[in-house]
């Protein structure tokens, strides 16, 4: 996933790498990540910190906003080269 920042309070996906864990979980461009497990995400650093608490193979719950609606998906973390 690549992210763009539309301000200090947003972690918005700018693109999803084909074959990635994000794509497999159904995340798409313009989704805004708002949480990983129990961690609130308001910026890219929050996302990095939350993901870094886990290892490849862990399944995490990702909360995101799409079109004004909050949704949740399970995502199995993996190394980029495994995508």
N, C-alpha and C positions, 0 to 999 in steps of 0.2 A: 504494500500500500504506500502511496505517496500522499502527503497531507499538505494542505494550504492553511494558512492562518488568516482568518477574517477578523482578527482582533484577539485580545488576551483571553477571551472566554469561549473559544471555539477550537475544536479539533476535528476539522472537516476533511474528508477523504477527497483528494483531487484525482486520483486514479488507483485502480486495483490491478496488480500484476497478474496476468493470466496464469492459471495453475497454482496460485498461492492459496494459503489457508484462508485468507480473507475472501477470495473468490469462492472457495468451496463452502464457506459459511453463508454466502449470499450477500455479502456487503458490496455496495456499489458506490460509484462516484457521487459526491454530494451528501452521502450519509455523514452525520455528525456523531462521533463517538462521545458518549457521556459517562460511561463507566465500564470498568473491568473488575469483575467480582465485586468486592465491597469498596473499591476505590473509585471516587468521583474523578472524572476526567474533564478538565476545562481547557487544557492546552496539550500540545504534543509531548512535553516533558512529563506530564502526569501519566500519559499512556506508556511512554518508555519505562518509567519507574514501575508501573503496575505489571507490565509484561516481564520486566527483569526479575521479578520475584518468583518467576516460574522457569521451567526448563522445557526444551522441546519434547513434545509428547503429552504435556499437560493439556487438559481441556479447561478452558476458561469461559465464563459467561460474559458476553459483551452486550452492553446496553447502548443503543444508538437511536438517533432521531432521524426519521425519514418522512418528509412531507408533513411535518408537524405532529407526527405520531411516534411515540416511543415504542421501540421493539427490542426484543432480546434474542440472541442466538448463542449457541455453543460453538466454540472455535477451538480446534486442536492445534496448539502451537507447533511449529516446525522451523527448521533452519531454512533460510532462503534458498539454498542450493537443493533442498528437498522438494521445492515447489515444482 
